[in-house]
Amino acid sequence: MTKLLDGFGKACPQPLVMAKKELEQGNYDIAIQVDNEMAVKNITRLAQKYSLSLSCEEIVGGWLLTFSDAPHDKGAETSTLLMEENWQVSSGSYAVFIGKDCVGAGDAELGYNLMKMAIFTLSEGDAVPTSLLFMNTGVKLLCEEGQIVECVRVLEKKGSEVLVCGTCLDFYGLKDSLKVGEVSNMYDILTRMQEATKVITL
Amino acid sequence: MAIYLLLFDSTHAALSVSKEFDTQGLSYYSVAAPASLRAGCGIALRFQSDDPTKYLQLAYLYVGDAMQLYVRSESGGYTPLDNTHI
């Protein structure tokens, strides 16, 4: 019988944590009701990560997300995933954490220019980061067209995942201004850090 | 269009020119100066143009001779240009 989780009224990323807890215990036959789009996106990503199919139904006050009862073709995918994980480790997967709109502390103008240079340099290279993680004033860098947004788009095309803190966008009133990247949460951002072989903080 | 690179003797020079380029709406990238080129400052401004004169004249107003212009060759390297055609 499908277990129903109630994510109504729960702040991000609580619904995600609730669903993940069940999956970690091997309970794939679950459904969760949520009341915000960010939770829908987060849980959709979670389902993809676990190779589970997910149906999304609009209900009164939100959405009902229902997982399939088991990962499809789990056995075949596990070995592939393991191979991919090993390859990523051996090739030195890394994440870049950007928690400010400038590099270092000191002169803001110099710091901002250093940030432009740093992201440009990353975008020119072959060994692009597996993920770019933006928090606090770092999210402002992605809300105005220009060199940084262009270079982050290049990184995305080269395979980098770009996660942007939704709480931070909300705090700075920039939720509708994001030009590139995916609105995310503390849970996913920390998970990417834990998964990476190393994390570079700019 | 050719790709040009402006290097500067000091970071202050690079920042004041980049600010002026922004004000004038000139398109450019702030990039790290290639290690193979000697410069006092690690910030270089890269731009693409048929005619670099406008960029150079503007830069010259702010930093005079404290800069060096390079043009990118097909091989990806940079060749110095003299600034006399400013």
Interface residues (C-beta under 8 A of the other chain):
Chain A: E109 L110 N113 L114 K116 M117 F120 T121 Q147
Chain B: T11 A14 L15 S18 K19 Y29 S30 V31 A32 G42 I43
